[in-house]
Amino acid sequence: MRLYKWLHLIIAPAFLFLSCTENHKGEITVTNPAQLERPDELIVLKRNAIEKKTGNIPAGKFVKVIINSQPVAVQYDDLDSDGAWDELAFLYSFKPGEKINLSFSISDAPATIKAVVRAHVRQRKKNADDSFGPVITKDTMPAGNPPTDFSKVPLPPYLTEGPAWENDKVAFRLYFDTRNGKDVFGKLIPGMVMDTIGVNHNNSYHELSNWGMDILHVGKSLGAGSVAIAAKDANGKDTLMRLGGANIKSQVYKVIADGPVRAVFSIKYQWEINGKPVQITDETSIWGGQYFYETTLNISGVPADAKLVTGFADFFDNQPGQIDTAGTKIFYSYGPQSENKDDLGLAVAIHSPSFASYKRMTDTLGDIRNSYLVSQQITQGGTVTYRFYAAWGKTTTSFMSLNGFDWYLKQQAVLLAQPVLIE
């Protein structure tokens, strides 16, 4: 059963099919500035921005959204857990250059329909009898939690070794232990699968099934967008430190929003670099229809020369490439590098102004190996954002060739540099 406790006043379920009989109030215009289609674009409207158009929205009331006289399916999210929604989110597929007008009406309660869930995040802990408990919305990693030794136990303390997030195209997981690595599950079906994958150790997710499989070899690499910090150590030597290991003092996972349109979670790290405290908050989002997740990190306490480093695994046969266009930099690899020995494209996309460096590792840096590294500038107390892409040839024929993957990323570069305009 899905858990929506943090949204209990708002979603039942979260998708809303809305009547057009109410009087409409105010209007917001949303424009696609790119001369490209934007399939399943995520539109997020803050409550206070809507109230500037509608006037005050009383406690316990809902806003219905109308586009071209048609109702829109909406997800309401209570971000601060105070029992009132703070944002509403929906997906819309734009034509090139298209402009849409949103109108609103305030109602006592949302009308509901059965929704197709297109995004989900979950964490489940193992019980004493080797079953897994319900999805939980907050969890603290035990200090120094080691990787599971599968030669001694058949199942890890967390389902798939930690939190997992997915949409209808792809799934990811985080190792909730000192490795703090990220991995990719390729999907062959659109349904949400990560609540149950790994429950039975006899059904290995490393082997191809009707839903898909774990497709990335991670090892000691940065896997699927894991995080590290590049800085000088206490002796003045350049070093690369994985966000993990013994220097993690606290690691707290919290769900912010959970489907059906988007899923959002945060992880707050209390860390140390050169014996000094560092605070990092990772907020990761995924929404329907996309082949990426998006992460924004708030970082404070790192040395003045520090850089944020992310990247992806470099194993098997792959061809690297890069795209630098429209204010976006994308670094990628492509080839038969999946665990199924078939074609897989991996990529990191960032905004050009934050770019610091890019390299393919030729030696070991600390405990990090076999990785492509993308580093960004850090502003103390500011944020750093990146998108991580995983495009498996078995998911769609578009990714069965390097040309197809390259074309997709070039489209993404333009869309990332030209976000929708909300007025």
N, C-alpha and C positions, 0 to 999 in steps of 0.2 A: 504494500500500500504506500502511495506517495505521501510525504509529509509536507504540509503547508502551515505548520503551527505559527510561524512567524508572519503569516498572511491570513490568519484565520478570519479576520473581519472582511476580507477582500475577495478571496478567490474560492470558488466552490463549484467547479474547478476554475482555473485562472482565465480561460478563454471566454469571451463574452460576445454574444451575437445580439446586436442592438436594434431596437425598434426605432423607426424614424418619425414617430408621431409627435414627439415632444417639440417645444419651441427651441430653436437653435440659438445659442449665444456665442458672440465673439467669433473670431476666425484667426487661424494661424496658417501661414503659407510655407510650404516646404518645397524647395527647388533642387533638382539635380543639375549642378552646373556643368557636369561632364557630358560630352557628346558620345556617351556610351550607355548601354543598359546597365541598371543596377538591380540585379535579381535579389530578392529577399533582403533589402536594405533595412537595417534596424533603425527605427525612429524612437527616440526616447524624449518624452516631454516631462518636465518637472511640474509639480503641482502649482508652485507659485507662479510659473510662467503662464499656465493655463488660467489661473485666477486673475491675471492682468487682463484677460479677455472676457472672462465670464463673471468676474466679481467673486466674492468669497464663496468657497465650497464648504458648506457646513460639515461638521463632524459626522461620520457615518454615511455620507452621501457619495455618489459615484458620478463620473463624467463619461458620457457617451460620445464617441467620436464618429463623425460622418464625413465621408469623402465622396464627392459627386453624387450626393443623395443616397449613398449606399453605406450601411453600417460596417464598422471595422471590428475585427476580433482583437481584443486588448488584454494585456497582462498588467495588473496593478501590483506594485512592489512597495512594501513597507521596509525601507532601508535601515531605519533606526530602531525598529522593533517597538514602536510606541503604540501600535494598534491602528495607525492611520497611514494610508498609502502616501508615498512621497513622489513617486514617478509612475508613469504609465508607458508601456512599450508595445510596439506592434511592428510587423514586417510589411513592407510594401515594395513591389517590383516596379521600378521607374523605367520609363522609356528615355532615350537620350534627350537631355535638356528639359525634361518634363517638369512642370510646376503643378502642385496640387494644393487645394484649399481645404483645410480642416475646420469643421464647425463642431460645436459642442452643445450638449444639453445636460443639465444636472438632474439626477433621478435618485429615488430612494433606495433602489436595489438594482443590481445588474440582472438582466436576463441571461440564462446560461444555456449552452449547448455542449454536447460531448465534444471534446477537443482532441486533435491530434497533437501529441506532445512532441516537440521538435528540439528540445534542449533539456538537459538534466545534469545535476551534480549530486554526488552521493559519497558518504563515508559510512562504512559498516564495520563494527568490531566483532571479533570472534568470541563466542561464548565458551564456557568450560567444556561443553559437550561437542565442540568443533562445529557447531552450527554458527551462523552469523546473525547478529541482532538486527533491529530495524535501522533504517537510515537515520543518522543523527546530524544535527545542524551545527554542533560545536564540539571540538575535541582538542586536547592538548597532548602533544607528543611527549612520551616519557623522556627525560633527559638522557642523552647518549644512546637512544634506542638503536640497537644494531640491526643490520640486515638479517632477514630470516635465514636460518641454516636449514634448508629443505632436506638435508641428509638426516636430520634429527626429528623434524616435525613435518607433517604433510601439508599443513595449511598455515599461512601467516597470521599475525594478530589482527590484521585488517584485510578485508576483502580486496584482492588484487594489490595487496601491500600498501594501500593508502587511498586517499581520495581519488575519484575518477569523475571526469566531466565529458559530456558527449553532446552531439546533435544528430541530425538525421544523415550525416555524411561520414563522420569520423569520431573517434573517441581517444581520450588521453588519460593518463594516470600519473600520480606523483608518489614516489616511494617515501612513505612517512617514517623515515629512519635517517641515520646519519649520511646516507648517500644523497638524499634530497634530489634525486634524479627524476626526469620525466620521460614517459614512454608513449608509444602510439599503438592503438588498435585500429586496424583497417576494418571497415564495415561493408557488408554486402547487402544489408537490409536497412531501411530507414528507422525501424523501431528502436526504442531505448533498451539496451541490452546489459548495461554495466551494473545493474542491481544484482544480477545473477551469475555473470561470468566469473568463474573461479570458485564458486560455492562447492562444487564437487571436484576434488583433486584428481579424480580419474578421467575427467574431461579436460584435457590440457588446452589452454588458450594459446599455446604455442603451435598448435596444429590447426590447419584450415578446417573450419566448420561452416555450416550454412549461413551463420551470421557474420563470419569473418575470422580474424585472428590477431594476435599480437604480432606486429609486422616489423618492429624495430629492434635491432641488437644495440643495447645501450652500453654494457660494460662499464668502463671508467670514463666514457665520453660525456659530453654535455647533452647527449640524448636528443630530446625533443624540445629544445628551448630552455634547458636548465640555466641557472644563474650563477655567476661568479663575479668576484671583484678583483681587478688588476690594480695593485698598489705596491709601494716599496715596503719591505718588511722592516723589522726593528733595526736591522743592520744596514738598511739602505739599499738592499738588493731587490730588483724587480721580481715580483711574484704574482701568481694567479691563484686565488683562493676560492674554492667552491663554497657556495652558501650552504654550509652543512658541517659535518664533522664535530669534533669535540668542543669547538668554540661556540656552538649553538647553546645558549643558556635557556631559551624558551622558544617554543614554536606552537602557535595557536591557530587552528583552522576554524573558520566560521562561514556558514552559508549566508549570503545576502539576499539572493533571489533564486528560485528554482522553477523554471519552465512555466508554461509550455513554449513561450517565445524565446526567452533567453535564460541562462543560468549564470550566476555570479557568485564567487566566493573569494574570501581573503585569507591570507596567512600572514600573521605577524611574527616576526623574528626578533628576538633579542640575541645579539651576536657580539663577538669581540674581534677586533683587528689590532694586533700589536698591543694587546692587553687593555685596549680602550673600548668602551661600549659603543655598539652600533645598533641602530634600529632600522629595520626594513619592513615595510608593509607591501605585500604582493596582492593586488586585486586582479583576478582573472575572469574574463567573460567569454561566453560562447553563445551563439544564437543560430537559429535554423538556417539551413541552406548554404552554409559556408564550409570551407575546408581549412579553417584556421581557428585558433583562439587568440585573444588579445590580452596582454598583460600590461598593467601600469604599476610601477614600483615607486614608492615614496621612500627616500633614503636620507638618513641623517647620521652624523658621527663618523663617517669614513674619512680617511686622510685626504688632504686637499688635492693631491695628484691622482686620486682614485678614478677608475673608469668602471662602468657597468659592462660586464661581458655576458653575452649569451651565445648560443650556437647550436650545432647539431652534430650528430654522429657521423664519422667518416670510416666506414667499414665496407668491405666487399668492393665491387666494381661500380664506381660512380664518376660522373663528369661534373666538375664545378662550373658555375657561371655567375654572372652578376648583371643586374639591371640598374641603371642610374638615369632616371627620367622623371620629369614632372615633380621634382622635389622629394622623390622617394628613392631610397636605395634598398635593393633586394639582393641577397646573396643566397645561392641555392646549389644543390647537387641533384643529379638525376642518374638513374641507372638501375640495373637488377640488384638493388641493395636491400630489398626486403628480406625478412626471415623466410619467406616463401620462395626466395630467389627469383622474384619477378620485379617489374619496374615500380619504383617509388621515387617521388620527388619530395625533397625537404627544402624548406626555405625560411629565412628570417627577413622581415620587412621593417624598416625604420624610416622616420622622417630625416631627410638629408641634413638639416642643421645640427642634429645631435650626433652625427657620425664622428667617430674617432679613428677607428682602424678596422682592418679585416685581414685575417690570415688563415692559412691552412696549416695546422700543426705538423711540424716535422720532428718534434721531440716532446718529451713529457714535461708538463708544467705542473709542479706539485703532484696532486693525485689525479689530474685531468689528462686524458690521452685521447687519441683518435678523434679529433674534433675540428670542425670549422669554427672559427671564433669571430664574432662581430662585437665590437666595443663601442660604447656611447659615452658622451660627456655626462657628468653628474653635477647637478646644481644642489648644494646642500639644502635639504628641506624641500627640494623640488621633486618633480616626477620624471620618470623615464618610461617610455612606452615602446613596445614592439609587438609584432604579430608573428606567430609561428604557424607555418603551413605544412600539411602532410597530405600528399596527393598520390594515392595508390592506383595503379593501373587497373586493378580488379574492381574498384569502386565505380569508375566511369571510363569509357573509351577515350575521353578527352585527354587522359593522362597516360595513355599507352605509347606515347612518343615524346621525345624531348621537345620537338616543335610545339606539340600541344600544350605541354607544361609551360614552356617559355611564353607562348601567346597568352595563356591564362595569367601568368605573373605580370606581364606588361599591362594587361587590363587592370589588374589589381593595383599596380603602381600609380596609375592615373586616378583611380577611384579613391585611393588612400590620400593622395595629395589634393583632391577636390571633394571634400566632404559635403554632404547635403547642407543647404542653407535653410535655417528655420527662422522665420520672421513673424 
